Amino acid sequence: MRVLLTGGLGYLGGRLAQSLASTTNYELTLATRRHGQASVPTSSARIVSIDWTSDVALERTCEGMDAVVHLAGMSAADCARDPVAALEFNGLATARLVRAAAQQGVARFAYLSTAHVYGAALSGRVDELTCPQPRHSYAVSRLAGEDAVRLVRAGSAMQGIVMRLSNAFGAPVHLGVDCWSLVTNDLCRQAVSTRREVLRSDGTQHRDFVPMSEACRAIAHLLALPASRLGDGLFNVGGGWAPTMLEMAQLIAERVAGTCGFHPQVVPGAARDSIGADRLEYSVAKLTATGFEVRHDAVIEELDRLVAFCARSPGG
């Protein structure tokens, strides 16, 4: 399968590129706006420059592809700083890429969205029938991208897939990847470098965490799934595991102790954020109904990989 992967030099993109390249089933093309990037996730992939402002260039980039996996997008922090640019890139640029892919006869378009489209304070059971209530420019712009995929799905033969990813964590492919604003990654780096994990809140909030390895497996699974089993193409991608932040911090401390030989101190904050302490079930039943099996032991494997990455990194 010839796959175009946007954002392939980024955090999830780098890990996904490595994962897909480890099999003989994929011929990968990584599309990026970066030039002179020294570190690439896999030597077997072709790197191409992408021009998001040109429909002709986008069609040329999609030419000959069997599938497009669209991971590129503005971060939550950048979206907060410039909500208009967020809509222009996460929404409008996605729509242009979807159209270009359809016009080039691409069979399948997979788009990475976020669990945050459901709202800022997730609680109870959250499944694909839960009404989206985005409360942040990042979530609003990602939902706009989802709509672009759904629109072309309804008007063309291309199969559209939307994946709403929960809180992913794990080691990046190299030091140049910016992933340390993610809470689990930040806590791991704190634990290794300072021997303390300082939480910004009291840690009573429940969040669904998904290891990067599991997120990559889920994307690959949906990419290869027969069209007859895709249904409407909308899937939650989560870990099936929603501990409190304090429980996650304590688990990190245990993994650091086993890897580094010391037990970091966990320091809860005093603040309570809007998420609160309500139980959360971020349902992945729709995904597992297609034959995907959640590997619960992947949590420990990914944490150990992340802790080891932090330990061998400068300042670790």
C-alpha positions in Angstrom: 0.0 0.0 0.0 1.3 3.4 -1.0 0.7 5.8 1.9 1.1 9.5 2.2 1.7 10.5 5.8 1.5 14.2 6.7 3.2 15.3 9.9 5.5 12.3 9.4 8.5 14.1 11.1 6.4 15.0 14.1 5.7 13.2 17.4 3.0 10.7 16.5 4.0 10.7 12.8 7.5 9.7 13.6 6.4 6.8 15.7 3.8 5.7 13.1 6.3 5.9 10.3 8.6 3.6 12.2 5.8 1.2 12.9 4.5 1.1 9.4 8.0 0.8 7.9 8.7 -2.2 10.1 6.5 -4.3 7.8 6.7 -4.9 4.1 3.1 -3.8 3.5 3.7 -0.1 3.1 5.5 2.2 0.8 5.7 5.4 2.8 5.9 9.0 1.6 6.4 11.6 4.4 5.1 15.1 3.6 6.6 18.0 5.5 7.0 21.8 5.4 10.4 21.4 7.1 13.6 21.7 5.0 17.0 20.3 6.0 15.5 18.1 8.7 18.5 15.9 9.8 16.6 13.3 11.8 14.0 11.2 9.9 12.1 8.4 11.6 12.9 5.7 8.9 15.4 5.6 6.0 13.0 3.6 3.9 10.5 6.4 3.5 10.5 9.1 0.8 10.5 12.7 2.1 8.6 15.3 0.1 7.9 19.0 0.6 4.2 20.0 0.8 2.6 23.3 -0.1 -0.6 23.7 1.8 -1.6 26.9 -0.1 -1.6 25.3 -3.6 -4.4 23.0 -4.8 -2.2 21.9 -7.7 0.7 21.1 -5.4 -1.6 19.1 -3.0 -2.9 17.1 -5.9 0.6 16.4 -7.1 1.6 15.2 -3.6 -1.4 12.8 -3.5 -0.9 11.4 -7.0 -0.4 7.7 -7.0 -1.3 7.2 -3.3 -3.6 4.4 -2.1 -4.1 6.1 1.3 -3.5 9.4 3.1 -2.9 9.5 6.8 -3.3 13.2 7.9 -1.5 13.9 11.2 -0.2 17.4 10.5 -1.8 20.2 12.4 -1.3 23.1 14.8 -0.7 22.3 18.4 -3.2 23.2 21.2 -0.9 25.9 22.4 -0.5 27.4 18.9 -4.3 27.2 18.4 -4.9 29.1 21.6 -2.5 31.9 20.5 -4.1 32.2 17.0 -7.6 30.7 16.7 -8.0 32.1 13.2 -4.8 30.4 12.0 -6.0 27.2 13.7 -9.2 27.1 11.6 -7.2 28.0 8.5 -4.8 25.1 8.9 -6.6 22.4 11.0 -9.9 23.1 9.1 -9.3 24.7 5.7 -6.0 23.1 4.8 -7.5 19.7 5.8 -10.4 20.3 3.5 -8.1 21.1 0.6 -6.0 18.0 1.2 -9.1 15.9 1.4 -10.4 17.3 -1.9 -7.0 16.8 -3.6 -6.9 13.2 -2.4 -10.4 12.5 -3.7 -9.6 14.1 -7.1 -6.5 11.9 -7.4 -8.5 8.7 -6.7 -7.0 8.0 -3.3 -9.0 5.1 -1.8 -8.8 5.9 1.9 -8.2 9.1 3.9 -7.5 8.8 7.7 -7.7 11.9 9.8 -6.4 12.3 13.3 -8.7 14.3 15.5 -8.9 14.6 19.3 -11.0 13.5 22.3 -11.2 17.2 23.2 -14.0 17.7 20.6 -16.3 16.1 23.2 -15.6 19.0 25.6 -13.2 20.2 28.3 -14.5 18.2 31.2 -15.0 14.6 30.1 -16.8 12.4 32.6 -19.0 9.3 32.5 -19.1 7.2 29.4 -17.9 9.0 26.3 -18.5 7.2 23.0 -18.9 8.2 19.4 -22.6 9.0 20.0 -21.7 11.6 22.6 -22.4 15.1 21.2 -19.3 17.2 20.5 -19.0 20.3 22.6 -15.6 21.8 21.8 -14.5 24.5 24.3 -11.0 25.3 22.9 -9.8 26.6 19.5 -7.8 23.4 19.1 -10.9 21.3 19.4 -13.0 23.6 17.3 -10.5 23.5 14.5 -10.1 19.7 14.7 -13.9 19.3 14.5 -13.8 21.4 11.3 -11.3 19.0 9.9 -13.6 16.1 10.8 -16.4 17.8 8.9 -14.3 18.1 5.8 -13.6 14.3 5.8 -17.3 13.5 6.4 -18.3 15.8 3.5 -16.0 14.2 1.0 -17.0 10.8 2.3 -20.6 11.5 1.5 -19.8 12.9 -2.0 -17.1 10.6 -3.4 -15.9 7.0 -3.4 -13.1 7.7 -1.0 -13.4 6.1 2.4 -13.0 8.6 5.2 -11.8 7.6 8.7 -11.8 10.0 11.7 -9.9 9.0 14.8 -10.5 10.9 18.0 -7.3 10.3 20.0 -7.2 10.6 23.8 -4.1 11.5 25.8 -1.2 9.8 24.0 2.1 9.3 25.8 5.5 7.8 24.9 9.0 8.4 23.7 9.6 10.4 20.6 11.8 9.1 17.8 14.5 11.7 18.5 15.3 14.7 20.7 14.2 17.3 18.1 10.5 16.4 18.5 8.6 18.7 20.8 6.3 16.5 23.0 7.1 17.7 26.5 4.0 19.7 27.0 2.1 16.4 27.2 1.4 15.7 30.9 2.8 12.2 31.1 5.9 13.0 29.1 6.5 16.1 31.3 6.1 14.1 34.5 8.6 11.4 33.2 11.2 14.1 32.4 10.7 15.8 35.7 11.0 12.5 37.6 14.3 11.6 35.8 15.9 15.1 35.8 14.8 16.5 39.2 13.7 13.3 41.1 10.4 15.0 41.7 7.0 15.0 39.9 5.3 18.3 40.5 1.6 18.2 39.5 -0.2 21.4 38.6 -3.3 20.3 40.3 -4.4 18.0 43.2 -4.2 15.0 40.8 -7.8 13.8 41.3 -8.8 14.2 37.6 -9.4 11.1 35.6 -8.0 11.0 32.1 -7.8 8.3 29.5 -4.2 7.5 28.5 -3.1 5.7 25.4 0.5 4.5 24.8 2.0 5.7 21.5 2.5 2.1 20.4 -1.2 1.4 20.8 -2.2 4.5 19.0 0.1 3.5 16.1 -1.4 -0.1 16.1 -4.9 1.3 16.0 -4.1 3.6 13.1 -2.5 0.7 11.2 -5.5 -1.5 12.0 -8.0 1.0 10.6 -5.8 1.7 7.6 -5.9 -2.0 6.6 -9.5 -2.7 7.7 -11.9 -3.8 4.9 -14.2 -1.1 3.8 -17.2 -3.2 4.7 -16.2 -3.0 8.4 -15.5 0.8 8.6 -19.1 1.7 9.2 -19.4 5.5 9.4 -15.6 5.8 9.8 -15.6 7.5 13.2 -13.6 5.9 16.0 -12.5 6.8 19.5 -8.8 5.8 20.0 -8.0 5.4 23.6 -6.3 3.2 26.1 -9.4 1.8 27.8 -7.8 3.0 31.0 -8.6 6.2 32.9 -6.7 6.6 36.1 -6.4 9.8 38.1 -3.4 12.0 37.4 -2.0 11.2 40.8 -2.2 7.4 40.0 -0.4 8.0 36.8 2.3 10.0 38.6 2.7 7.3 41.1 3.0 4.6 38.4 5.7 6.7 36.7 7.6 7.0 40.0 7.5 3.1 40.3 8.9 2.7 36.7 11.6 5.3 37.3 12.6 3.4 40.5 13.0 0.2 38.5 15.0 1.8 35.7 17.0 4.5 37.4 17.4 3.2 40.9 15.7 6.0 42.8 12.1 6.8 43.7 11.0 10.3 42.7 8.8 12.3 45.1 5.3 13.0 43.8 4.1 16.5 44.8 0.4 17.2 44.2 -0.7 20.8 43.6 -3.5 22.6 45.4 -5.6 23.6 42.4 -8.6 21.7 41.1 -9.2 22.1 37.4 -12.5 21.9 35.4 -12.2 18.2 34.8 -12.9 17.3 38.4 -12.8 13.9 40.0 -15.7 12.2 38.1 -15.1 8.7 36.7 -14.4 8.5 33.0 -14.9 5.7 30.5 -13.5 6.8 27.1 -15.2 4.0 25.2 -13.2 2.2 22.4 -15.9 -0.5 22.0 -16.6 0.6 18.5 -12.9 0.1 17.6 -12.6 -3.3 19.3 -15.7 -4.5 17.6 -13.7 -4.3 14.3 -11.2 -6.8 15.7 -8.7 -4.5 17.4 -7.5 -5.8 20.8 -6.3 -3.4 23.4 -2.9 -4.5 24.9 -3.1 -3.3 28.6 0.5 -4.3 29.2 1.5 -1.7 26.6 1.2 1.0 29.3 4.2 -0.4 31.3 6.2 -1.0 28.1 5.6 2.5 26.8 6.4 4.1 30.2 9.6 2.2 30.5 10.6 3.2 27.0 9.8 6.8 27.8 11.7 6.8 31.1 14.7 5.2 29.4 14.6 7.9 26.7 14.6 10.6 29.3 17.4 9.0 31.2 19.8 8.9 28.2 18.8 12.4 27.0 20.9 15.5 27.8 19.8 16.8 31.2 18.1 13.5 32.0 
